[in-house]
Every structure is written in C-alpha cells, then in structure tokens.
C-alpha cells in the first residue's frame, strides 16, 4: 500500500511539470512613456499642457517685470528719500516678492496636478487597450518596460499599442466638461 502511494506521488511529481511546460507562455512588454509621447492623445495632452504653462509663464513675467521696476525705483531713489521711506518701500518690495514666489509655486503645483490628471486618464484608457490585446492575442503576461531588466525587442508591442490606442481614441466619443 505504501509503495502504491509512493508510485502515485512520483508520477504526479513528474507529470505536473510536463503538463505545465506544454502550455505556451506568451509574454510581451510595453514602453508606457513612449506610448504617452507617440500617441495622438499624448501629443495633444502635451500641447495643451505646454500652452497652459506658457500662459502661466506670461502672467509670471508680468509680475516679475513689476518687481524689477519696483527694485530699480528703490535703487534710484535710494539717496534722495529718507531711511524710513526707503525701509517702507523695501518692505513693500519684499511683500510683493513673497507673493510672486507663492504664485509661482501655485502655478507649478497646478501644472503638476493637470499633468497627473491627464496621465491617469490616459493610463485608464490605455489599460482597456492593453487588456483587449492581451485577451485577443492570448498573452500570459504583459509588463511595463521600466520594470524589466532585460527583454528581447521582439516582444516589444509598444508600436502596436500606440496604433490601437490611437484607433480607440478616434472611435470613442469625446466629452468635454
């Protein structure tokens, strides 16, 4: 009886690895950064963010010019005004400088938040495309390139994902808030 259990155990240990090997493992990877840069939606998002950044920069440039003029006026009037008046003007300058710095930080934070929102939305849409290609082409595993130490370029499906993502975006009705 013990011999039968031993024989069945050995048989199971030999057969399971053989059946596991007979199943094909289909693995691919995607460079998400490249998809973000090369896809139509990614290009559009970058252009929108660039325009927003330029608009905010122009606003900051106006404030910076005001600060420079104020500083120049203080320096020109330095010897002709009283010490109290000069101290008051420098205090006003410092106050405006702090406001400018806060505004610059706020703009930077705002741009980062918009970038994150756009990226998250794109990743959600991309996930649907990746899932559908994974199911359609029966991939066992699809990895992100940054998490892979080495992989043959032959299993890089990034170009295919860019094409499918562009097609999916064109098909999807655009809703603006």
N, CA and C atoms as an extended XYZ file, in Angstrom:
531
Properties=species:S:1:pos:R:3:atomname:S:1:resname:S:1:resid:I:1 pbc="F F F"
N         0.825       -1.184        0.000 N   UNK     1
C         0.000        0.000        0.000 CA  UNK     1
C         0.869        1.247        0.000 C   UNK     1
N         1.909        1.246        0.806 N   UNK     2
C         2.806        2.380        0.855 CA  UNK     2
C         3.501        2.575       -0.484 C   UNK     2
N         3.853        1.464       -1.127 N   UNK     3
C         4.515        1.555       -2.428 CA  UNK     3
C         3.607        2.185       -3.478 C   UNK     3
N         2.327        1.899       -3.424 N   UNK     4
C         1.385        2.463       -4.396 CA  UNK     4
C         1.326        3.982       -4.212 C   UNK     4
N         1.208        4.436       -2.969 N   UNK     5
C         1.176        5.887       -2.706 CA  UNK     5
C         2.476        6.550       -3.154 C   UNK     5
N         3.566        5.875       -2.928 N   UNK     6
C         4.858        6.399       -3.349 CA  UNK     6
C         4.930        6.496       -4.871 C   UNK     6
N         4.459        5.472       -5.572 N   UNK     7
C         4.468        5.471       -7.038 CA  UNK     7
C         3.550        6.572       -7.579 C   UNK     7
N         2.358        6.737       -6.996 N   UNK     8
C         1.420        7.773       -7.438 CA  UNK     8
C         2.030        9.151       -7.179 C   UNK     8
N         2.670        9.328       -6.053 N   UNK     9
C         3.315       10.598       -5.724 CA  UNK     9
C         4.405       10.955       -6.714 C   UNK     9
N         5.242        9.985       -7.047 N   UNK    10
C         6.315       10.217       -8.016 CA  UNK    10
C         5.724       10.527       -9.387 C   UNK    10
N         4.701        9.776       -9.768 N   UNK    11
C         4.049       10.005      -11.059 CA  UNK    11
C         3.470       11.416      -11.141 C   UNK    11
N         2.818       11.865      -10.078 N   UNK    12
C         2.239       13.211      -10.038 CA  UNK    12
C         3.347       14.255      -10.137 C   UNK    12
N         4.448       14.035       -9.428 N   UNK    13
C         5.554       14.999       -9.451 CA  UNK    13
C         6.210       15.081      -10.832 C   UNK    13
N         6.173       14.015      -11.601 N   UNK    14
C         6.761       14.010      -12.935 CA  UNK    14
C         5.781       14.574      -13.961 C   UNK    14
N         4.501       14.244      -13.850 N   UNK    15
C         3.507       14.622      -14.853 CA  UNK    15
C         3.155       16.110      -14.761 C   UNK    15
N         3.006       16.679      -13.582 N   UNK    16
C         2.597       18.088      -13.440 CA  UNK    16
C         3.584       19.035      -14.111 C   UNK    16
N         4.881       18.934      -13.871 N   UNK    17
C         5.796       19.842      -14.571 CA  UNK    17
C         5.757       19.674      -16.098 C   UNK    17
N         5.558       18.452      -16.570 N   UNK    18
C         5.495       18.224      -18.024 CA  UNK    18
C         4.271       18.894      -18.631 C   UNK    18
N         3.139       18.826      -17.948 N   UNK    19
C         1.928       19.470      -18.482 CA  UNK    19
C         2.057       20.986      -18.410 C   UNK    19
N         2.717       21.491      -17.405 N   UNK    20
C         2.913       22.937      -17.291 CA  UNK    20
C         3.816       23.441      -18.410 C   UNK    20
N         4.804       22.653      -18.780 N   UNK    21
C         5.727       23.058      -19.841 CA  UNK    21
C         5.059       23.021      -21.213 C   UNK    21
N         4.089       22.173      -21.370 N   UNK    22
C         3.463       22.047      -22.680 CA  UNK    22
C         2.571       23.249      -23.000 C   UNK    22
N         2.167       24.021      -21.997 N   UNK    23
C         1.370       25.215      -22.246 CA  UNK    23
C         2.293       26.357      -22.640 C   UNK    23
N         1.939       27.045      -23.728 N   UNK    24
C         2.768       28.145      -24.209 CA  UNK    24
C         2.603       29.361      -23.305 C   UNK    24
N         3.713       29.987      -23.003 N   UNK    25
C         3.700       31.210      -22.216 CA  UNK    25
C         4.020       32.349      -23.170 C   UNK    25
N         3.087       33.247      -23.336 N   UNK    26
C         3.230       34.350      -24.276 CA  UNK    26
C         3.412       35.643      -23.477 C   UNK    26
N         4.598       36.225      -23.546 N   UNK    27
C         4.940       37.401      -22.746 CA  UNK    27
C         5.310       38.547      -23.676 C   UNK    27
N         4.927       39.754      -23.278 N   UNK    28
C         5.281       40.948      -24.044 CA  UNK    28
C         5.544       42.086      -23.062 C   UNK    28
N         6.115       43.178      -23.587 N   UNK    29
C         6.270       44.368      -22.754 CA  UNK    29
C         5.903       45.606      -23.544 C   UNK    29
N         5.600       46.672      -22.803 N   UNK    30
C         5.187       47.945      -23.387 CA  UNK    30
C         5.988       49.051      -22.724 C   UNK    30
N         6.418       50.012      -23.523 N   UNK    31
C         7.069       51.214      -23.005 CA  UNK    31
C         5.992       52.295      -22.885 C   UNK    31
N         5.435       52.444      -21.690 N   UNK    32
C         4.337       53.394      -21.493 CA  UNK    32
C         4.760       54.834      -21.755 C   UNK    32
N         6.000       55.177      -21.422 N   UNK    33
C         6.495       56.537      -21.700 CA  UNK    33
C         6.427       56.823      -23.194 C   UNK    33
N         6.854       55.850      -23.969 N   UNK    34
C         6.839       56.011      -25.421 CA  UNK    34
C         5.413       56.127      -25.943 C   UNK    34
N         4.504       55.357      -25.392 N   UNK    35
C         3.099       55.445      -25.792 CA  UNK    35
C         2.571       56.841      -25.485 C   UNK    35
N         2.912       57.365      -24.315 N   UNK    36
C         2.457       58.703      -23.920 CA  UNK    36
C         2.988       59.773      -24.867 C   UNK    36
N         4.204       59.600      -25.352 N   UNK    37
C         4.833       60.594      -26.218 CA  UNK    37
C         4.385       60.443      -27.677 C   UNK    37
N         4.250       59.214      -28.142 N   UNK    38
C         3.979       58.977      -29.559 CA  UNK    38
C         2.506       58.934      -29.935 C   UNK    38
N         1.632       58.665      -28.982 N   UNK    39
C         0.206       58.567      -29.316 CA  UNK    39
C        -0.377       59.952      -29.592 C   UNK    39
N        -1.437       59.971      -30.364 N   UNK    40
C        -2.093       61.237      -30.701 CA  UNK    40
C        -2.618       61.928      -29.437 C   UNK    40
N        -3.198       61.144      -28.554 N   UNK    41
C        -3.733       61.707      -27.315 CA  UNK    41
C        -2.612       62.261      -26.441 C   UNK    41
N        -1.483       61.582      -26.430 N   UNK    42
C        -0.331       62.050      -25.660 CA  UNK    42
C         0.219       63.350      -26.220 C   UNK    42
N         0.312       63.431      -27.552 N   UNK    43
C         0.785       64.657      -28.196 CA  UNK    43
C        -0.167       65.813      -27.911 C   UNK    43
N        -1.451       65.515      -27.979 N   UNK    44
C        -2.468       66.537      -27.717 CA  UNK    44
C        -2.379       67.028      -26.268 C   UNK    44
N        -2.217       66.099      -25.342 N   UNK    45
C        -2.111       66.461      -23.922 CA  UNK    45
C        -0.861       67.300      -23.668 C   UNK    45
N         0.237       66.923      -24.302 N   UNK    46
C         1.481       67.683      -24.124 CA  UNK    46
C         1.323       69.100      -24.659 C   UNK    46
N         0.680       69.221      -25.808 N   UNK    47
C         0.463       70.540      -26.402 CA  UNK    47
C        -0.423       71.402      -25.491 C   UNK    47
N        -1.470       70.814      -24.954 N   UNK    48
C        -2.369       71.545      -24.055 CA  UNK    48
C        -1.626       72.008      -22.806 C   UNK    48
N        -0.834       71.115      -22.230 N   UNK    49
C        -0.077       71.468      -21.028 CA  UNK    49
C         0.977       72.534      -21.331 C   UNK    49
N         1.591       72.451      -22.496 N   UNK    50
C         2.593       73.449      -22.892 CA  UNK    50
C         1.936       74.819      -23.049 C   UNK    50
N         0.771       74.857      -23.673 N   UNK    51
C         0.048       76.126      -23.833 CA  UNK    51
C        -0.336       76.704      -22.474 C   UNK    51
N        -0.790       75.855      -21.580 N   UNK    52
C        -1.155       76.298      -20.236 CA  UNK    52
C         0.074       76.842      -19.508 C   UNK    52
N         1.199       76.157      -19.635 N   UNK    53
C         2.433       76.600      -18.985 CA  UNK    53
C         2.888       77.947      -19.544 C   UNK    53
N         2.763       78.128      -20.857 N   UNK    54
C         3.157       79.402      -21.465 CA  UNK    54
C         2.265       80.545      -20.982 C   UNK    54
N         0.979       80.262      -20.846 N   UNK    55
C         0.045       81.275      -20.349 CA  UNK    55
C         0.401       81.687      -18.921 C   UNK    55
N         0.689       80.699      -18.086 N   UNK    56
C         1.053       80.988      -16.700 CA  UNK    56
C         2.399       81.710      -16.631 C   UNK    56
N         3.314       81.344      -17.521 N   UNK    57
C         4.626       81.994      -17.546 CA  UNK    57
C         4.489       83.467      -17.928 C   UNK    57
N         3.623       83.766      -18.879 N   UNK    58
C         3.404       85.162      -19.263 CA  UNK    58
C         2.884       85.967      -18.078 C   UNK    58
N         1.977       85.359      -17.332 N   UNK    59
C         1.439       86.018      -16.141 CA  UNK    59
C         2.551       86.278      -15.132 C   UNK    59
N         3.414       85.293      -14.945 N   UNK    60
C         4.539       85.455      -14.013 CA  UNK    60
C         5.534       86.488      -14.519 C   UNK    60
N         5.747       86.531      -15.833 N   UNK    61
C         6.674       87.508      -16.406 CA  UNK    61
C         6.208       88.935      -16.136 C   UNK    61
N         4.896       89.163      -16.228 N   UNK    62
C         4.346       90.494      -15.943 CA  UNK    62
C         4.636       90.867      -14.489 C   UNK    62
N         4.397       89.935      -13.586 N   UNK    63
C         4.660       90.183      -12.160 CA  UNK    63
C         6.152       90.413      -11.915 C   UNK    63
N         6.985       89.656      -12.610 N   UNK    64
C         8.426       89.804      -12.435 CA  UNK    64
C         8.888       91.174      -12.937 C   UNK    64
N         8.319       91.636      -14.039 N   UNK    65
C         8.652       92.973      -14.546 CA  UNK    65
C         8.268       94.053      -13.538 C   UNK    65
N         7.097       93.885      -12.921 N   UNK    66
C         6.665       94.847      -11.893 CA  UNK    66
C         7.662       94.875      -10.738 C   UNK    66
N         8.096       93.683      -10.327 N   UNK    67
C         9.074       93.599       -9.236 CA  UNK    67
C        10.391       94.275       -9.615 C   UNK    67
N        10.834       94.050      -10.838 N   UNK    68
C        12.102       94.644      -11.292 CA  UNK    68
C        11.997       96.174      -11.315 C   UNK    68
N        10.877       96.681      -11.798 N   UNK    69
C        10.675       98.137      -11.836 CA  UNK    69
C        10.667       98.714      -10.427 C   UNK    69
N        10.027       98.002       -9.521 N   UNK    70
C         9.963       98.452       -8.134 CA  UNK    70
C        11.369       98.480       -7.524 C   UNK    70
N        12.142       97.438       -7.797 N   UNK    71
C        13.502       97.353       -7.268 CA  UNK    71
C        14.373       98.480       -7.853 C   UNK    71
N        14.242       98.712       -9.161 N   UNK    72
C        15.006       99.786       -9.809 CA  UNK    72
C        14.647      101.146       -9.222 C   UNK    72
N        13.355      101.365       -8.962 N   UNK    73
C        12.905      102.638       -8.390 CA  UNK    73
C        13.488      102.832       -6.995 C   UNK    73
N        13.538      101.778       -6.215 N   UNK    74
C        14.104      101.868       -4.860 CA  UNK    74
C        15.587      102.232       -4.950 C   UNK    74
N        16.297      101.603       -5.883 N   UNK    75
C        17.730      101.873       -6.034 CA  UNK    75
C        17.982      103.299       -6.519 C   UNK    75
N        17.167      103.796       -7.436 N   UNK    76
C        17.332      105.159       -7.956 CA  UNK    76
C        17.047      106.207       -6.883 C   UNK    76
N        16.011      105.935       -6.095 N   UNK    77
C        15.614      106.893       -5.067 CA  UNK    77
C        16.384      106.691       -3.773 C   UNK    77
N        17.268      105.743       -3.747 N   UNK    78
C        17.981      105.369       -2.528 CA  UNK    78
C        18.590      106.520       -1.763 C   UNK    78
N        19.218      107.460       -2.431 N   UNK    79
C        19.898      108.546       -1.733 CA  UNK    79
C        18.999      109.766       -1.543 C   UNK    79
N        17.905      109.824       -2.292 N   UNK    80
C        17.064      111.029       -2.234 CA  UNK    80
C        15.905      110.909       -1.250 C   UNK    80
N        15.617      109.706       -0.768 N   UNK    81
C        14.494      109.552        0.175 CA  UNK    81
C        15.026      109.244        1.570 C   UNK    81
N        14.167      109.428        2.539 N   UNK    82
C        14.567      109.186        3.928 CA  UNK    82
C        14.729      107.684        4.170 C   UNK    82
N        15.406      107.381        5.226 N   UNK    83
C        15.640      105.978        5.580 CA  UNK    83
C        14.328      105.260        5.861 C   UNK    83
N        13.389      105.954        6.512 N   UNK    84
C        12.080      105.350        6.810 CA  UNK    84
C        11.312      105.053        5.524 C   UNK    84
N        11.324      106.001        4.603 N   UNK    85
C        10.621      105.807        3.334 CA  UNK    85
C        11.252      104.659        2.549 C   UNK    85
N        12.573      104.599        2.580 N   UNK    86
C        13.283      103.515        1.875 CA  UNK    86
C        12.937      102.163        2.511 C   UNK    86
N        12.921      102.113        3.826 N   UNK    87
C        12.593      100.870        4.530 CA  UNK    87
C        11.162      100.427        4.189 C   UNK    87
N        10.239      101.388        4.108 N   UNK    88
C         8.850      101.076        3.761 CA  UNK    88
C         8.752      100.512        2.335 C   UNK    88
N         9.472      101.120        1.399 N   UNK    89
C         9.462      100.645        0.006 CA  UNK    89
C        10.086       99.249       -0.097 C   UNK    89
N        11.152       99.015        0.651 N   UNK    90
C        11.781       97.692        0.635 CA  UNK    90
C        10.852       96.645        1.245 C   UNK    90
N        10.099       97.047        2.265 N   UNK    91
C         9.132       96.151        2.890 CA  UNK    91
C         8.042       95.789        1.873 C   UNK    91
N         7.567       96.779        1.122 N   UNK    92
C         6.562       96.525        0.087 CA  UNK    92
C         7.130       95.601       -0.998 C   UNK    92
N         8.381       95.857       -1.359 N   UNK    93
C         9.040       95.018       -2.368 CA  UNK    93
C         9.126       93.568       -1.883 C   UNK    93
N         9.566       93.379       -0.652 N   UNK    94
C         9.688       92.023       -0.099 CA  UNK    94
C         8.331       91.317       -0.059 C   UNK    94
N         7.297       92.077        0.277 N   UNK    95
C         5.946       91.516        0.324 CA  UNK    95
C         5.508       91.058       -1.071 C   UNK    95
N         5.747       91.904       -2.069 N   UNK    96
C         5.388       91.543       -3.448 CA  UNK    96
C         6.240       90.375       -3.951 C   UNK    96
N         7.497       90.319       -3.535 N   UNK    97
C         8.368       89.221       -3.917 CA  UNK    97
C         7.844       87.898       -3.355 C   UNK    97
N         7.408       87.913       -2.100 N   UNK    98
C         6.838       86.701       -1.493 CA  UNK    98
C         5.566       86.287       -2.227 C   UNK    98
N         4.729       87.258       -2.576 N   UNK    99
C         3.509       86.956       -3.328 CA  UNK    99
C         3.851       86.316       -4.675 C   UNK    99
N         4.861       86.864       -5.323 N   UNK   100
C         5.314       86.334       -6.614 CA  UNK   100
C         5.788       84.884       -6.457 C   UNK   100
N         6.582       84.637       -5.428 N   UNK   101
C         7.100       83.290       -5.206 CA  UNK   101
C         5.970       82.304       -4.898 C   UNK   101
N         4.991       82.738       -4.102 N   UNK   102
C         3.831       81.887       -3.811 CA  UNK   102
C         3.059       81.576       -5.089 C   UNK   102
N         2.863       82.604       -5.899 N   UNK   103
C         2.138       82.436       -7.151 CA  UNK   103
C         2.876       81.472       -8.080 C   UNK   103
N         4.188       81.602       -8.162 N   UNK   104
C         4.989       80.696       -8.996 CA  UNK   104
C         4.851       79.253       -8.505 C   UNK   104
N         4.894       79.059       -7.192 N   UNK   105
C         4.720       77.714       -6.624 CA  UNK   105
C         3.322       77.180       -6.900 C   UNK   105
N         2.318       78.044       -6.778 N   UNK   106
C         0.933       77.637       -7.051 CA  UNK   106
C         0.779       77.202       -8.509 C   UNK   106
N         1.367       77.972       -9.413 N   UNK   107
C         1.294       77.630      -10.832 CA  UNK   107
C         1.977       76.295      -11.099 C   UNK   107
N         3.128       76.109      -10.481 N   UNK   108
C         3.864       74.854      -10.662 CA  UNK   108
C         3.030       73.673      -10.169 C   UNK   108
N         2.430       73.821       -9.001 N   UNK   109
C         1.589       72.766       -8.438 CA  UNK   109
C         0.386       72.503       -9.339 C   UNK   109
N        -0.216       73.570       -9.835 N   UNK   110
C        -1.371       73.445      -10.725 CA  UNK   110
C        -1.007       72.665      -11.992 C   UNK   110
N         0.126       72.981      -12.574 N   UNK   111
C         0.562       72.269      -13.778 CA  UNK   111
C         0.843       70.793      -13.486 C   UNK   111
N         1.457       70.527      -12.350 N   UNK   112
C         1.739       69.137      -11.990 CA  UNK   112
C         0.443       68.354      -11.791 C   UNK   112
N        -0.551       68.987      -11.164 N   UNK   113
C        -1.831       68.318      -10.954 CA  UNK   113
C        -2.524       68.031      -12.278 C   UNK   113
N        -2.500       68.996      -13.189 N   UNK   114
C        -3.117       68.791      -14.500 CA  UNK   114
C        -2.401       67.672      -15.250 C   UNK   114
N        -1.074       67.646      -15.152 N   UNK   115
C        -0.303       66.598      -15.808 CA  UNK   115
C        -0.677       65.231      -15.241 C   UNK   115
N        -0.795       65.138      -13.932 N   UNK   116
C        -1.176       63.875      -13.294 CA  UNK   116
C        -2.573       63.441      -13.709 C   UNK   116
N        -3.511       64.390      -13.769 N   UNK   117
C        -4.876       64.066      -14.166 CA  UNK   117
C        -4.909       63.514      -15.587 C   UNK   117
N        -4.207       64.188      -16.488 N   UNK   118
C        -4.164       63.751      -17.883 CA  UNK   118
C        -3.508       62.374      -17.983 C   UNK   118
N        -2.411       62.190      -17.266 N   UNK   119
C        -1.698       60.915      -17.296 CA  UNK   119
C        -2.576       59.786      -16.766 C   UNK   119
N        -3.261       60.023      -15.657 N   UNK   120
C        -4.132       58.995      -15.078 CA  UNK   120
C        -5.266       58.625      -16.036 C   UNK   120
N        -5.847       59.627      -16.678 N   UNK   121
C        -6.925       59.372      -17.642 CA  UNK   121
C        -6.391       58.551      -18.806 C   UNK   121
N        -5.223       58.935      -19.324 N   UNK   122
C        -4.633       58.181      -20.432 CA  UNK   122
C        -4.313       56.746      -20.019 C   UNK   122
N        -3.779       56.565      -18.820 N   UNK   123
C        -3.447       55.218      -18.357 CA  UNK   123
C        -4.696       54.354      -18.233 C   UNK   123
N        -5.793       54.959      -17.795 N   UNK   124
C        -7.054       54.215      -17.684 CA  UNK   124
C        -7.511       53.770      -19.070 C   UNK   124
N        -7.466       54.677      -20.039 N   UNK   125
C        -7.846       54.327      -21.404 CA  UNK   125
C        -6.882       53.303      -22.002 C   UNK   125
N        -5.603       53.466      -21.709 N   UNK   126
C        -4.591       52.528      -22.199 CA  UNK   126
C        -4.783       51.135      -21.620 C   UNK   126
N        -5.184       51.084      -20.373 N   UNK   127
C        -5.391       49.796      -19.716 CA  UNK   127
C        -6.431       48.971      -20.467 C   UNK   127
N        -7.486       49.636      -20.949 N   UNK   128
C        -8.514       48.933      -21.719 CA  UNK   128
C        -7.925       48.366      -23.011 C   UNK   128
N        -7.108       49.158      -23.694 N   UNK   129
C        -6.488       48.712      -24.948 CA  UNK   129
C        -5.543       47.542      -24.680 C   UNK   129
N        -4.746       47.660      -23.636 N   UNK   130
C        -3.782       46.606      -23.302 CA  UNK   130
C        -4.511       45.318      -22.921 C   UNK   130
N        -5.565       45.461      -22.129 N   UNK   131
C        -6.335       44.276      -21.727 CA  UNK   131
C        -6.944       43.593      -22.956 C   UNK   131
N        -7.491       44.400      -23.868 N   UNK   132
C        -8.125       43.799      -25.043 CA  UNK   132
C        -7.105       43.088      -25.934 C   UNK   132
N        -5.930       43.675      -26.123 N   UNK   133
C        -4.905       42.997      -26.945 CA  UNK   133
C        -4.377       41.765      -26.208 C   UNK   133
N        -4.291       41.839      -24.902 N   UNK   134
C        -3.847       40.679      -24.127 CA  UNK   134
C        -4.795       39.507      -24.274 C   UNK   134
N        -6.082       39.810      -24.222 N   UNK   135
C        -7.077       38.746      -24.371 CA  UNK   135
C        -7.145       38.254      -25.818 C   UNK   135
N        -7.127       39.185      -26.759 N   UNK   136
C        -7.255       38.835      -28.177 CA  UNK   136
C        -6.073       37.983      -28.653 C   UNK   136
N        -4.870       38.373      -28.268 N   UNK   137
C        -3.682       37.652      -28.732 CA  UNK   137
C        -3.164       36.647      -27.707 C   UNK   137
N        -3.955       36.417      -26.679 N   UNK   138
C        -3.690       35.392      -25.656 CA  UNK   138
C        -2.308       35.521      -24.995 C   UNK   138
N        -2.002       36.736      -24.527 N   UNK   139
C        -0.766       36.943      -23.781 CA  UNK   139
C        -0.964       36.431      -22.366 C   UNK   139
N         0.041       35.761      -21.858 N   UNK   140
C         0.014       35.296      -20.483 CA  UNK   140
C         0.365       36.455      -19.551 C   UNK   140
N         1.277       37.316      -20.034 N   UNK   141
C         1.780       38.398      -19.207 CA  UNK   141
C         2.239       39.552      -20.086 C   UNK   141
N         1.813       40.781      -19.722 N   UNK   142
C         2.292       41.988      -20.392 CA  UNK   142
C         2.887       42.877      -19.313 C   UNK   142
N         4.158       43.229      -19.486 N   UNK   143
C         4.880       44.011      -18.486 CA  UNK   143
C         5.136       45.428      -18.983 C   UNK   143
N         5.463       46.316      -18.054 N   UNK   144
C         5.873       47.678      -18.397 CA  UNK   144
C         7.383       47.683      -18.483 C   UNK   144
N         7.933       48.298      -19.512 N   UNK   145
C         9.370       48.230      -19.804 CA  UNK   145
C        10.247       48.671      -18.630 C   UNK   145
N         9.834       49.690      -17.916 N   UNK   146
C        10.669       50.194      -16.823 CA  UNK   146
C        10.848       49.160      -15.703 C   UNK   146
N         9.977       48.143      -15.674 N   UNK   147
C        10.057       47.116      -14.636 CA  UNK   147
C        10.814       45.874      -15.098 C   UNK   147
N        11.333       45.915      -16.328 N   UNK   148
C        12.005       44.759      -16.911 CA  UNK   148
C        13.503       45.038      -17.001 C   UNK   148
N        14.299       44.130      -16.502 N   UNK   149
C        15.750       44.292      -16.578 CA  UNK   149
C        16.278       43.988      -17.967 C   UNK   149
N        15.734       42.952      -18.582 N   UNK   150
C        16.125       42.622      -19.948 CA  UNK   150
C        14.950       41.969      -20.646 C   UNK   150
N        14.795       42.324      -21.917 N   UNK   151
C        13.803       41.674      -22.764 CA  UNK   151
C        14.207       41.887      -24.213 C   UNK   151
N        13.943       40.905      -24.997 N   UNK   152
C        14.236       40.996      -26.425 CA  UNK   152
C        13.293       42.008      -27.068 C   UNK   152
N        13.813       42.836      -27.957 N   UNK   153
C        12.942       43.788      -28.662 CA  UNK   153
C        11.834       43.085      -29.453 C   UNK   153
N        11.988       41.807      -29.707 N   UNK   154
C        10.980       41.058      -30.451 CA  UNK   154
C         9.649       40.971      -29.702 C   UNK   154
N         9.676       41.107      -28.381 N   UNK   155
C         8.422       41.022      -27.622 CA  UNK   155
C         7.907       42.401      -27.203 C   UNK   155
N         8.478       43.448      -27.786 N   UNK   156
C         8.017       44.820      -27.530 CA  UNK   156
C         6.787       45.079      -28.395 C   UNK   156
N         5.640       45.288      -27.766 N   UNK   157
C         4.404       45.543      -28.518 CA  UNK   157
C         3.988       47.014      -28.441 C   UNK   157
N         4.916       47.882      -28.081 N   UNK   158
C         4.617       49.309      -27.960 CA  UNK   158
C         4.041       49.905      -29.244 C   UNK   158
N         4.662       49.690      -30.401 N   UNK   159
C         4.092       50.279      -31.624 CA  UNK   159
C         2.655       49.831      -31.886 C   UNK   159
N         2.389       48.567      -31.616 N   UNK   160
C         1.039       48.034      -31.810 CA  UNK   160
C         0.062       48.714      -30.850 C   UNK   160
N         0.504       48.932      -29.613 N   UNK   161
C        -0.349       49.580      -28.613 CA  UNK   161
C        -0.619       51.028      -29.013 C   UNK   161
N         0.401       51.731      -29.518 N   UNK   162
C         0.210       53.124      -29.953 CA  UNK   162
C        -0.849       53.181      -31.044 C   UNK   162
N        -0.736       52.290      -32.025 N   UNK   163
C        -1.703       52.258      -33.127 CA  UNK   163
C        -3.106       51.951      -32.621 C   UNK   163
N        -3.241       50.931      -31.799 N   UNK   164
C        -4.560       50.558      -31.282 CA  UNK   164
C        -5.141       51.640      -30.372 C   UNK   164
N        -4.271       52.286      -29.599 N   UNK   165
C        -4.724       53.358      -28.712 CA  UNK   165
C        -5.238       54.540      -29.530 C   UNK   165
N        -4.513       54.896      -30.596 N   UNK   166
C        -4.965       55.982      -31.474 CA  UNK   166
C        -6.321       55.650      -32.097 C   UNK   166
N        -6.487       54.400      -32.537 N   UNK   167
C        -7.763       53.972      -33.120 CA  UNK   167
C        -8.879       54.012      -32.085 C   UNK   167
N        -8.586       53.561      -30.875 N   UNK   168
C        -9.594       53.541      -29.813 CA  UNK   168
C       -10.027       54.956      -29.453 C   UNK   168
N        -9.090       55.889      -29.429 N   UNK   169
C        -9.403       57.279      -29.090 CA  UNK   169
C       -10.287       57.897      -30.177 C   UNK   169
N        -9.996       57.573      -31.449 N   UNK   170
C       -10.802       58.097      -32.553 CA  UNK   170
C       -12.229       57.580      -32.508 C   UNK   170
N       -12.377       56.322      -32.111 N   UNK   171
C       -13.714       55.701      -32.047 CA  UNK   171
C       -14.529       56.214      -30.869 C   UNK   171
N       -13.832       56.537      -29.780 N   UNK   172
C       -14.502       56.946      -28.555 CA  UNK   172
C       -15.058       58.363      -28.717 C   UNK   172
N       -16.331       58.572      -28.374 N   UNK   173
C       -16.878       59.931      -28.481 CA  UNK   173
C       -16.221       60.845      -27.462 C   UNK   173
N       -15.873       62.047      -27.887 N   UNK   174
C       -15.205       62.990      -26.994 CA  UNK   174
C       -16.246       63.743      -26.192 C   UNK   174
N       -16.024       63.770      -24.891 N   UNK   175
C       -16.914       64.531      -23.996 CA  UNK   175
C       -16.079       65.547      -23.283 C   UNK   175
N       -16.468       66.797      -23.417 N   UNK   176
C       -15.733       67.880      -22.754 CA  UNK   176
C       -16.563       68.398      -21.605 C   UNK   176
N       -15.856       68.742      -20.530 N   UNK   177
C       -16.532       69.259      -19.337 CA  UNK   177
C       -16.680       70.745      -19.438 C   UNK   177
